[in-house]
Amino acid sequence: MMWQRTFNSALAKYAGFRIERVGKAEKARKVVERPLKAPPDTSFRPPSDPRDRLLEAPVFVISPVRSGSTLLRSMLNAHPDLHAPHELHVRRLSVDFGTTLAEKAMEALGHNRADIEHLLWDRVLHRELVRSGKRYIVDKTPANAFAYERIATCWPDARFVFLLRHPASIATSWYEASPGKRTPDEAAADALRYMKAVERARKALPGLTVRYEELTDEPEKISRLICEFLGIDWAPELLSYGTPDVVTKGLGDWKDKIRSGTVQKGRDLPSPEEIPEVLHAMCRTWEYLP
């Protein structure tokens, strides 16, 4: 009505607002596209088409923190067929549809959020591999142990090398890496989370298990075993890998041993009395205790 329009015009002019019917306001809100926040979890599945993956048979070293994975990746990176860069943390690369329309568009193409993240992960690793000029990529990020199911689903042809170390040695090294960040007991408990994740992956996935102590005591024997598992010829360069290209805390080991460029002897194994109680069960599981 005319009087309502006049009244609203006066309100807008002198009070800075106007009155609208509820139905009209609700209708206006419905046509506004709202940002879509990604849910915390989403389903993941293998690629629907093998051509969705650019990588061929990627290699993942599944290991706890402070288990010698930087040494192993440095050795493998010296092989002419293997590119083993620093920790890549690709599982933390995520996508967000941003809007409901984007989500609907991807659904119409048959993609959910995990599908698109897998495409992103594969593309990032493939680009890194192509830049190296080698045949296979190796990722040794310890946190991958918490995402082994998704990694195996993303790359059905992935190969896994499980690297173990004495649990008490892992805990000690984890404490020494940041003594102001955690106590020895906290370091043991935190490192145990990784150990349990690695053990779950070992039970669920096929792969090769090696030990840090054997790698440092008999590097040629263990590296030959790994090369045989990967179906590639052994190369003597694995024993003198040189200084890693990236030696940065947070992306791998950064201590003097790894900078030496050659395999160094590991620390002495702890006695049973030196093993924290919280690690006894894992020591038995990994056969470091009877």
C-alpha positions as CSV (number, residue, x, y, z in Angstrom):
1,M,0.0,0.0,0.0
2,M,1.0,3.6,-0.6
3,W,1.1,4.5,3.1
4,Q,3.4,1.6,3.9
5,R,5.8,2.7,1.2
6,T,5.7,6.3,2.5
7,F,6.2,5.1,6.1
8,N,9.2,2.9,5.1
9,S,10.7,5.7,3.1
10,A,10.5,8.0,6.1
11,L,12.1,5.4,8.4
12,A,14.9,4.8,5.9
13,K,15.5,8.5,5.6
14,Y,15.4,9.5,9.3
15,A,16.1,6.3,11.2
16,G,18.4,4.4,8.8
17,F,16.4,1.2,8.5
18,R,13.2,-0.1,7.0
19,I,10.6,-2.8,7.7
20,E,10.3,-5.9,5.5
21,R,7.9,-8.8,5.7
22,V,9.5,-12.0,7.1
23,G,8.7,-14.1,4.1
24,K,10.4,-11.6,1.8
25,A,13.6,-11.4,3.9
26,E,13.8,-15.2,4.1
27,K,13.4,-15.4,0.3
28,A,16.2,-12.9,-0.1
29,R,18.5,-14.9,2.2
30,K,17.9,-18.1,0.2
31,V,19.3,-16.7,-3.0
32,V,22.5,-15.5,-1.3
33,E,25.3,-18.1,-1.8
34,R,26.9,-18.9,1.6
35,P,30.5,-20.0,2.1
36,L,30.6,-23.8,2.6
37,K,32.9,-24.9,5.4
38,A,34.5,-28.3,4.9
39,P,33.4,-30.9,7.4
40,P,36.1,-32.5,9.6
41,D,35.8,-35.9,7.9
42,T,34.8,-37.1,4.5
43,S,34.6,-40.5,2.8
44,F,37.5,-41.5,0.6
45,R,37.7,-44.1,-2.1
46,P,40.1,-45.5,-4.7
47,P,40.4,-43.6,-8.0
48,S,37.5,-44.4,-10.3
49,D,39.8,-44.5,-13.3
50,P,43.5,-45.5,-13.2
51,R,44.3,-42.5,-15.4
52,D,43.4,-40.3,-12.5
53,R,46.9,-40.9,-11.0
54,L,50.0,-39.6,-12.6
55,L,52.3,-41.3,-10.1
56,E,53.4,-44.9,-10.7
57,A,54.1,-47.1,-7.7
58,P,55.1,-44.4,-5.1
59,V,57.1,-45.5,-2.1
60,F,56.2,-44.6,1.4
61,V,58.5,-45.1,4.4
62,I,56.2,-45.6,7.4
63,S,58.0,-44.9,10.6
64,P,57.8,-43.2,14.0
65,V,59.5,-39.9,14.6
66,R,63.2,-40.1,15.3
67,S,63.5,-43.6,13.9
68,G,66.2,-42.9,11.3
69,S,63.9,-42.1,8.4
70,T,66.0,-39.1,7.3
71,L,69.0,-41.4,7.0
72,L,67.0,-43.9,5.0
73,R,65.5,-41.3,2.7
74,S,69.0,-39.7,2.2
75,M,70.4,-43.1,1.2
76,L,67.5,-43.9,-1.1
77,N,67.6,-40.4,-2.7
78,A,71.2,-41.2,-3.8
79,H,69.8,-44.0,-6.0
80,P,69.6,-43.0,-9.7
81,D,66.0,-44.3,-9.8
82,L,64.6,-42.9,-6.6
83,H,63.7,-39.4,-5.6
84,A,63.3,-39.1,-1.8
85,P,62.8,-35.4,-0.9
86,H,62.4,-34.0,2.6
87,E,59.2,-34.6,4.5
88,L,56.3,-33.4,2.3
89,H,53.2,-33.5,4.6
90,V,50.9,-33.8,1.5
91,R,48.2,-35.4,3.7
92,R,47.7,-31.9,5.2
93,L,47.0,-30.4,1.8
94,S,43.2,-30.0,1.7
95,V,40.6,-28.4,-0.5
96,D,37.4,-26.5,0.4
97,F,34.5,-26.2,-2.0
98,G,33.9,-22.6,-0.7
99,T,30.3,-22.6,-1.8
100,T,27.4,-25.0,-2.1
101,L,27.3,-24.4,-5.8
102,A,31.0,-25.5,-6.1
103,E,30.1,-28.6,-4.1
104,K,27.1,-29.4,-6.4
105,A,29.2,-28.8,-9.5
106,M,31.9,-31.3,-8.3
107,E,29.2,-33.8,-7.2
108,A,27.8,-33.6,-10.8
109,L,31.2,-34.6,-12.0
110,G,31.3,-37.5,-9.6
111,H,33.9,-36.0,-7.2
112,N,33.7,-35.5,-3.4
113,R,36.2,-33.5,-1.4
114,A,38.5,-36.5,-0.8
115,D,38.6,-37.3,-4.5
116,I,39.8,-33.8,-5.3
117,E,42.3,-33.8,-2.5
118,H,43.8,-37.1,-3.8
119,L,44.1,-35.5,-7.2
120,L,46.0,-32.6,-5.6
121,W,48.3,-34.9,-3.6
122,D,49.1,-36.9,-6.7
123,R,49.8,-33.8,-8.8
124,V,52.1,-32.3,-6.2
125,L,54.2,-35.5,-5.8
126,H,54.2,-36.1,-9.6
127,R,55.5,-32.6,-10.3
128,E,58.3,-33.1,-7.7
129,L,59.2,-36.4,-9.3
130,V,59.2,-35.0,-12.8
131,R,61.5,-32.2,-11.7
132,S,63.9,-34.8,-10.4
133,G,64.1,-36.8,-13.6
134,K,63.9,-40.1,-11.7
135,R,61.5,-43.1,-11.9
136,Y,59.9,-43.3,-8.4
137,I,59.2,-41.0,-5.6
138,V,59.7,-41.8,-1.9
139,D,57.9,-40.0,0.9
140,K,59.0,-40.6,4.4
141,T,56.9,-38.1,6.5
142,P,56.4,-39.8,9.9
143,A,52.8,-38.4,10.2
144,N,51.8,-40.5,7.2
145,A,51.5,-43.4,9.7
146,F,48.3,-41.8,10.9
147,A,46.9,-41.7,7.3
148,Y,48.1,-45.1,6.0
149,E,44.5,-46.1,5.0
150,R,44.0,-43.0,3.0
151,I,47.4,-43.2,1.3
152,A,46.9,-46.8,0.3
153,T,43.5,-45.9,-1.0
154,C,44.7,-42.9,-2.9
155,W,47.5,-44.9,-4.6
156,P,46.4,-48.5,-4.9
157,D,49.9,-49.4,-6.3
158,A,51.8,-47.8,-3.5
159,R,54.6,-49.7,-1.9
160,F,55.5,-49.5,1.8
161,V,58.7,-49.8,3.8
162,F,58.2,-50.0,7.5
163,L,61.2,-48.6,9.5
164,L,61.4,-49.7,13.2
165,R,63.8,-48.6,16.0
166,H,64.1,-49.5,19.6
167,P,61.2,-47.6,21.3
168,A,63.3,-46.3,24.1
169,S,65.9,-45.0,21.7
170,I,63.1,-43.2,19.8
171,A,61.7,-41.7,23.0
172,T,65.2,-40.5,24.0
173,S,65.9,-39.0,20.6
174,W,62.5,-37.3,20.6
175,Y,63.2,-35.7,23.9
176,E,66.6,-34.6,22.9
177,A,65.2,-33.0,19.7
178,S,63.3,-30.4,21.8
179,P,64.2,-30.7,25.5
180,G,62.4,-27.5,26.4
181,K,59.2,-28.6,24.7
182,R,58.5,-31.9,26.5
183,T,59.8,-33.9,29.5
184,P,61.3,-37.4,28.9
185,D,58.0,-39.0,30.1
186,E,56.0,-36.8,27.7
187,A,58.4,-37.6,24.9
188,A,57.9,-41.3,25.5
189,A,54.1,-41.0,25.5
190,D,54.0,-38.8,22.5
191,A,56.4,-41.0,20.5
192,L,54.3,-44.0,21.4
193,R,51.4,-42.6,19.5
194,Y,53.5,-42.8,16.3
195,M,54.7,-46.3,17.2
196,K,51.2,-47.5,17.6
197,A,50.1,-46.0,14.3
198,V,53.1,-47.6,12.5
199,E,52.1,-51.0,14.0
200,R,48.5,-50.6,12.9
201,A,49.8,-49.9,9.4
202,R,52.2,-52.9,9.5
203,K,49.3,-55.2,10.3
204,A,47.0,-53.7,7.6
205,L,49.4,-53.3,4.7
206,P,51.8,-55.5,2.8
207,G,55.4,-54.2,2.8
208,L,58.9,-54.7,3.9
209,T,60.0,-54.2,7.5
210,V,63.5,-53.0,8.3
211,R,65.2,-51.9,11.5
212,Y,67.3,-48.8,12.1
213,E,69.9,-50.8,14.1
214,E,70.4,-53.2,11.2
215,L,70.5,-50.3,8.7
216,T,73.3,-48.6,10.6
217,D,75.2,-51.9,11.4
218,E,74.9,-53.4,7.9
219,P,73.9,-50.6,5.5
220,E,74.8,-52.5,2.3
221,K,72.9,-55.6,3.3
222,I,69.7,-53.7,4.3
223,S,69.8,-51.3,1.3
224,R,70.2,-54.3,-1.0
225,L,67.1,-55.8,0.6
226,I,65.2,-52.6,0.1
227,C,66.2,-52.4,-3.6
228,E,65.2,-56.0,-4.2
229,F,61.8,-55.3,-2.6
230,L,61.4,-52.2,-4.9
231,G,62.5,-54.1,-8.0
232,I,65.5,-52.0,-8.8
233,D,69.2,-52.6,-9.0
234,W,71.3,-51.8,-5.9
235,A,73.7,-48.8,-6.3
236,P,76.8,-48.2,-4.2
237,E,75.9,-44.5,-3.9
238,L,73.5,-45.5,-1.2
239,L,76.4,-46.0,1.2
240,S,77.8,-42.5,0.6
241,Y,74.8,-40.3,0.0
242,G,76.4,-36.9,0.6
243,T,74.9,-34.0,2.5
244,P,71.0,-33.9,2.1
245,D,69.7,-31.1,0.1
246,V,67.3,-30.0,2.9
247,V,68.4,-30.2,6.5
248,T,65.8,-28.4,8.4
249,K,64.0,-29.1,11.7
250,G,60.4,-30.0,11.0
251,L,61.3,-31.4,7.5
252,G,63.6,-34.2,8.8
253,D,66.7,-34.7,10.9
254,W,69.1,-31.8,11.0
255,K,71.8,-33.1,13.4
256,D,75.5,-33.6,12.6
257,K,75.2,-37.3,11.9
258,I,72.9,-36.8,9.0
259,R,75.1,-34.0,7.6
260,S,78.1,-36.3,7.5
261,G,76.9,-37.8,4.3
262,T,77.7,-41.4,5.3
263,V,76.0,-44.0,7.4
264,Q,77.0,-43.5,11.1
265,K,76.7,-46.1,13.8
266,G,73.6,-45.8,16.0
267,R,73.5,-45.3,19.7
268,D,73.9,-48.3,22.0
269,L,70.6,-50.0,22.8
270,P,69.2,-49.2,26.3
271,S,69.3,-51.9,29.0
272,P,65.9,-53.3,30.1
273,E,66.2,-51.2,33.2
274,E,66.4,-48.0,31.1
275,I,63.2,-48.6,29.2
276,P,60.2,-46.6,30.4
277,E,57.3,-48.7,31.6
278,V,55.0,-47.2,29.1
279,L,57.1,-48.6,26.3
280,H,57.5,-52.2,27.5
281,A,54.5,-53.5,25.5
282,M,55.8,-52.0,22.3
283,C,59.3,-53.3,22.9
284,R,57.8,-56.8,23.2
285,T,55.7,-56.3,20.1
286,W,58.7,-55.2,18.1
287,E,60.8,-57.9,19.7
288,Y,63.3,-55.7,21.5
289,L,62.2,-57.4,24.7
290,P,61.3,-61.1,25.2
